[in-house]
């Protein structure tokens, strides 16, 4: 787990009075992921907890199967010498983040599709990922992302539905309105870093009865979702049929896309969805809820799943 928070000096102004004091902030650092060809040697394993090489990144292990923990430094994604993705994220759960991103790109559907991941020992802020033989890398396009929105609008509504590995329209799950109403508080209770900073988004995957399965925090909404989806992938829990994804902010096109590509049939948001998010949810047969606050909520699509 990386450093999630850090302290900075601020001047606090209250009722006209000023006072210098420390403040706790959420950490935001770059993450990049390099795709290497199947069979490419990733180097000799480094013992868990081995000291950081001089001038290199701190490693928990040099070569780690996808099921293992990821070191908490930043990373770059390139195929050969070309960058695939650069994003800003809160350190920690980085293997989950990369795995979830690959799911959202339609590249992988099982943990076995990823052969290994490691922090590059020769290059700071670089993660190398080896896909299993026969697994095609993401299609070539500009993958520059931010912690704010990720790769927004990267596909059309029809393209996303046509490319779904696990269509969600036929998922028979139903969820009680009382369960949906309780999810924001259940998510908030598990936001430990938010308690210290007030500056992190969260996403949580829950059963239809409201039991938490995975909860992750990040400065980016899309990163938090990728971390949840990646954790489920690594545990062999995809497709996530019969589950509900609760997010702490609004519901964008991209978040609906990520939910649908993970086989999640219900997405609940504390704030509003966008028009394109509603269009995509309708096209995919995903239940989309917004403004979930107390006993009030709006159901934008597939209201038949709410009981």
C-alpha positions as CSV (number, residue, x, y, z in Angstrom):
1,X,0.0,0.0,0.0
2,X,1.4,3.4,-1.0
3,X,1.3,6.7,0.8
4,X,-2.3,7.8,0.5
5,X,-2.1,11.1,2.5
6,X,0.5,13.8,3.2
7,X,0.7,16.9,5.3
8,X,1.0,20.5,4.1
9,X,1.1,23.8,5.9
10,X,-2.0,26.0,5.4
11,X,-3.3,29.3,6.7
12,X,-6.7,28.7,8.3
13,X,-9.1,31.6,8.2
14,X,-12.1,31.5,10.5
15,X,-14.2,34.4,11.6
16,X,-11.6,36.9,10.5
17,X,-8.8,35.2,12.5
18,X,-5.8,33.5,10.8
19,X,-3.7,30.7,12.1
20,X,-1.0,28.5,10.5
21,X,-1.7,24.8,10.8
22,X,-1.0,21.5,9.1
23,X,-3.6,20.0,6.8
24,X,-3.9,16.4,5.5
25,X,-4.2,16.0,1.8
26,X,-4.9,13.1,-0.6
27,X,-1.8,12.1,-2.5
28,X,-2.0,12.3,-6.3
29,X,0.8,10.8,-8.4
30,X,1.3,9.5,-12.0
31,X,0.6,5.9,-12.9
32,X,1.6,4.5,-16.3
33,X,1.5,0.9,-17.5
34,X,3.9,-0.7,-20.1
35,X,2.7,-3.7,-22.0
36,X,5.5,-6.1,-22.8
37,X,5.3,-9.0,-25.3
38,X,4.3,-12.5,-24.0
39,X,7.4,-14.4,-23.0
40,X,9.5,-11.2,-22.4
41,X,11.7,-11.8,-19.3
42,X,10.6,-9.6,-16.5
43,X,13.8,-10.1,-14.4
44,X,14.6,-12.1,-11.4
45,X,12.3,-12.0,-8.4
46,X,13.3,-9.7,-5.5
47,X,12.5,-10.9,-2.0
48,X,9.5,-9.3,-0.4
49,X,10.6,-6.1,1.5
50,X,14.0,-6.0,-0.2
51,X,15.7,-2.6,0.1
52,X,15.1,-0.1,-2.7
53,X,17.9,-0.1,-5.3
54,X,19.9,3.2,-5.4
55,X,18.2,5.5,-7.9
56,X,15.4,3.0,-8.6
57,X,11.8,2.5,-7.4
58,X,11.0,0.9,-4.1
59,X,9.9,-2.7,-4.8
60,X,7.9,-5.1,-2.8
61,X,8.8,-7.7,-5.3
62,X,10.4,-7.4,-8.7
63,X,8.1,-9.9,-10.5
64,X,4.6,-10.5,-9.2
65,X,1.8,-12.6,-10.6
66,X,-1.4,-10.7,-11.0
67,X,-2.8,-12.1,-7.8
68,X,0.0,-10.6,-5.7
69,X,0.4,-7.1,-4.1
70,X,1.6,-4.2,-6.3
71,X,4.3,-1.8,-5.2
72,X,3.0,1.6,-4.6
73,X,5.1,3.8,-6.9
74,X,3.8,5.4,-10.1
75,X,3.9,3.7,-13.5
76,X,3.8,4.1,-17.6
77,X,2.0,1.9,-20.2
78,X,3.6,1.4,-23.5
79,X,3.5,-1.3,-26.2
80,X,7.0,-1.6,-27.4
81,X,8.2,2.0,-27.0
82,X,4.8,3.7,-27.4
83,X,2.8,4.9,-24.4
84,X,-0.6,3.4,-24.0
85,X,-1.9,5.2,-20.9
86,X,-0.9,7.8,-18.3
87,X,-3.2,8.6,-15.5
88,X,-3.1,10.3,-12.1
89,X,-4.1,8.3,-9.1
90,X,-3.8,7.8,-5.4
91,X,-1.1,5.2,-4.7
92,X,-2.1,1.8,-3.5
93,X,-4.0,-1.1,-5.0
94,X,-2.2,-0.4,-8.2
95,X,-2.4,-4.0,-9.6
96,X,-6.2,-3.7,-9.0
97,X,-6.2,-0.4,-10.9
98,X,-4.3,-1.8,-13.9
99,X,-6.3,-5.0,-14.0
100,X,-9.6,-3.0,-13.8
101,X,-8.4,-0.7,-16.6
102,X,-7.7,-3.7,-18.8
103,X,-11.2,-5.0,-18.1
104,X,-12.7,-1.7,-19.0
105,X,-10.8,-1.6,-22.2
106,X,-12.2,-5.1,-23.1
107,X,-8.7,-6.7,-23.0
108,X,-9.1,-9.2,-20.2
109,X,-11.9,-11.1,-18.6
110,X,-10.0,-13.4,-16.1
111,X,-6.9,-13.2,-13.9
112,X,-5.2,-15.7,-16.1
113,X,-5.3,-13.2,-19.0
114,X,-2.6,-11.3,-17.2
115,X,0.7,-13.3,-16.9
116,X,2.6,-10.9,-14.6
117,X,3.1,-7.3,-13.4
118,X,6.1,-5.6,-11.9
119,X,7.6,-2.2,-11.2
120,X,10.4,-1.7,-13.7
121,X,13.6,-1.7,-11.7
122,X,15.4,0.6,-14.2
123,X,12.8,3.3,-14.6
124,X,10.9,5.2,-11.9
125,X,7.1,5.4,-12.2
126,X,6.9,2.5,-14.7
127,X,4.9,-0.7,-14.4
128,X,5.4,-3.5,-16.9
129,X,2.5,-5.9,-17.6
130,X,2.7,-9.1,-19.5
131,X,-0.5,-10.4,-21.0
132,X,-1.1,-14.1,-21.5
133,X,-0.4,-15.5,-24.9
134,X,-3.3,-15.0,-27.3
135,X,-4.6,-11.9,-25.4
136,X,-4.7,-8.9,-27.6
137,X,-3.5,-5.6,-26.2
138,X,-5.7,-2.5,-26.2
139,X,-6.3,-1.0,-29.5
140,X,-4.0,1.9,-30.5
141,X,-5.4,5.3,-29.5
142,X,-4.4,8.2,-27.3
143,X,-4.7,7.0,-23.7
144,X,-3.7,10.2,-21.9
145,X,-6.0,10.4,-18.8
146,X,-6.5,12.4,-15.7
147,X,-7.8,11.7,-12.2
148,X,-10.9,13.8,-13.1
149,X,-12.4,11.9,-16.0
150,X,-10.3,9.2,-17.5
151,X,-10.8,8.3,-21.1
152,X,-14.2,9.9,-21.4
153,X,-16.4,9.1,-24.4
154,X,-13.8,6.7,-25.8
155,X,-16.5,4.6,-27.5
156,X,-20.0,5.2,-28.9
157,X,-23.0,3.8,-27.1
158,X,-23.5,1.1,-29.7
159,X,-19.9,0.1,-29.8
160,X,-19.8,-0.4,-26.0
161,X,-22.9,-2.6,-26.1
162,X,-21.6,-4.6,-29.0
163,X,-18.3,-5.2,-27.3
164,X,-19.7,-6.4,-24.0
165,X,-18.1,-9.7,-22.9
166,X,-20.9,-10.3,-20.4
167,X,-24.2,-8.7,-21.4
168,X,-26.1,-7.4,-18.3
169,X,-29.5,-6.9,-19.8
170,X,-30.6,-10.4,-18.9
171,X,-29.4,-10.3,-15.3
172,X,-32.5,-11.2,-13.2
173,X,-31.3,-9.5,-10.0
174,X,-33.7,-7.3,-8.0
175,X,-32.7,-4.9,-5.3
176,X,-34.8,-3.4,-2.5
177,X,-35.1,0.4,-2.4
178,X,-34.1,0.2,1.3
179,X,-30.8,-1.6,0.3
180,X,-30.0,1.1,-2.3
181,X,-30.8,3.8,0.3
182,X,-28.3,2.3,2.7
183,X,-25.4,2.0,0.3
184,X,-24.0,5.6,0.4
185,X,-23.6,5.4,4.2
186,X,-22.1,1.9,4.0
187,X,-19.6,3.2,1.4
188,X,-18.9,6.3,3.5
189,X,-18.2,4.2,6.6
190,X,-15.3,2.5,4.8
191,X,-13.7,5.6,3.4
192,X,-10.8,5.8,5.9
193,X,-8.6,8.2,3.8
194,X,-11.6,10.5,3.1
195,X,-12.0,10.9,6.9
196,X,-8.5,12.4,7.0
197,X,-8.6,14.5,3.8
198,X,-12.1,15.0,2.5
199,X,-10.6,14.7,-0.9
200,X,-11.1,11.2,-2.2
201,X,-13.8,9.4,-4.3
202,X,-14.9,5.9,-3.5
203,X,-16.5,3.0,-5.2
204,X,-17.9,-0.1,-3.6
205,X,-19.3,-3.4,-5.0
206,X,-22.1,-4.8,-2.9
207,X,-24.4,-7.8,-3.1
208,X,-28.0,-7.4,-3.8
209,X,-28.5,-7.6,0.0
210,X,-26.1,-4.8,0.7
211,X,-23.1,-6.8,1.8
212,X,-19.8,-5.1,0.9
213,X,-17.5,-7.1,-1.4
214,X,-14.9,-4.5,-2.4
215,X,-14.4,-0.9,-1.5
216,X,-11.6,1.3,-2.9
217,X,-10.7,5.0,-2.7
218,X,-8.9,7.3,-5.2
219,X,-8.7,10.9,-6.2
220,X,-10.2,9.8,-9.5
221,X,-13.8,8.4,-9.7
222,X,-12.8,6.2,-12.6
223,X,-9.7,4.9,-10.8
224,X,-11.8,3.9,-7.7
225,X,-14.1,1.9,-10.0
226,X,-11.1,0.3,-11.8
227,X,-9.6,-0.7,-8.5
228,X,-12.9,-2.4,-7.5
229,X,-13.2,-4.2,-10.8
230,X,-9.6,-5.2,-10.8
231,X,-9.9,-6.7,-7.3
232,X,-12.9,-8.7,-8.4
233,X,-11.0,-9.9,-11.5
234,X,-8.0,-11.1,-9.4
235,X,-10.4,-13.0,-7.1
236,X,-12.1,-14.7,-10.0
237,X,-15.4,-12.8,-9.3
238,X,-16.1,-11.5,-12.8
239,X,-18.6,-11.3,-14.3
240,X,-20.0,-9.6,-11.2
241,X,-23.6,-10.7,-11.8
242,X,-26.2,-9.9,-9.3
243,X,-24.2,-7.0,-7.7
244,X,-24.6,-3.3,-7.2
245,X,-21.8,-0.7,-7.8
246,X,-22.1,2.3,-5.6
247,X,-20.1,5.4,-6.4
248,X,-19.5,8.5,-4.3
249,X,-20.1,11.1,-7.0
250,X,-21.9,11.5,-10.3
251,X,-22.4,8.8,-12.9
252,X,-20.6,9.5,-16.1
253,X,-20.7,7.6,-19.5
254,X,-17.3,6.1,-18.5
255,X,-18.5,4.7,-15.2
256,X,-21.5,3.1,-16.8
257,X,-19.2,1.6,-19.4
258,X,-16.9,0.2,-16.7
259,X,-19.8,-1.3,-14.8
260,X,-21.3,-2.9,-17.9
261,X,-17.9,-4.4,-19.1
262,X,-17.5,-6.0,-15.6
263,X,-20.9,-7.6,-15.8
264,X,-22.4,-5.4,-13.1
265,X,-26.1,-4.9,-13.6
266,X,-26.8,-2.0,-11.2
267,X,-25.0,1.3,-10.8
268,X,-26.0,3.7,-8.0
269,X,-24.6,7.2,-7.7
270,X,-25.0,9.9,-5.0
271,X,-25.2,12.6,-7.6
272,X,-26.5,13.1,-11.1
273,X,-25.8,11.0,-14.3
274,X,-25.1,12.6,-17.6
275,X,-27.3,12.2,-20.7
276,X,-24.8,9.9,-22.4
277,X,-24.6,7.8,-19.2
278,X,-28.3,7.3,-19.3
279,X,-28.3,6.5,-23.0
280,X,-25.6,3.9,-22.5
281,X,-27.3,2.3,-19.5
282,X,-30.5,2.1,-21.5
283,X,-28.7,0.5,-24.5
284,X,-26.9,-2.0,-22.3
285,X,-29.9,-2.9,-20.1
286,X,-28.1,-1.7,-16.9
287,X,-30.1,-0.2,-14.0
288,X,-28.9,3.3,-13.3
289,X,-29.8,5.3,-10.2
290,X,-28.8,8.8,-9.2
291,X,-29.3,11.3,-6.4
292,X,-29.4,8.4,-3.9
293,X,-29.8,10.3,-0.7
294,X,-31.7,9.0,2.3
295,X,-34.9,7.4,1.2
296,X,-35.0,9.4,-2.1
297,X,-33.5,8.4,-5.4
298,X,-34.1,8.7,-9.2
299,X,-34.2,5.5,-11.3
300,X,-33.2,6.4,-14.9
301,X,-33.2,3.0,-16.5
302,X,-34.5,-0.5,-15.9
303,X,-36.6,0.4,-12.9
304,X,-38.0,-3.1,-12.9
305,X,-35.0,-4.3,-10.9
306,X,-35.9,-2.0,-8.0
307,X,-38.4,-3.5,-5.5
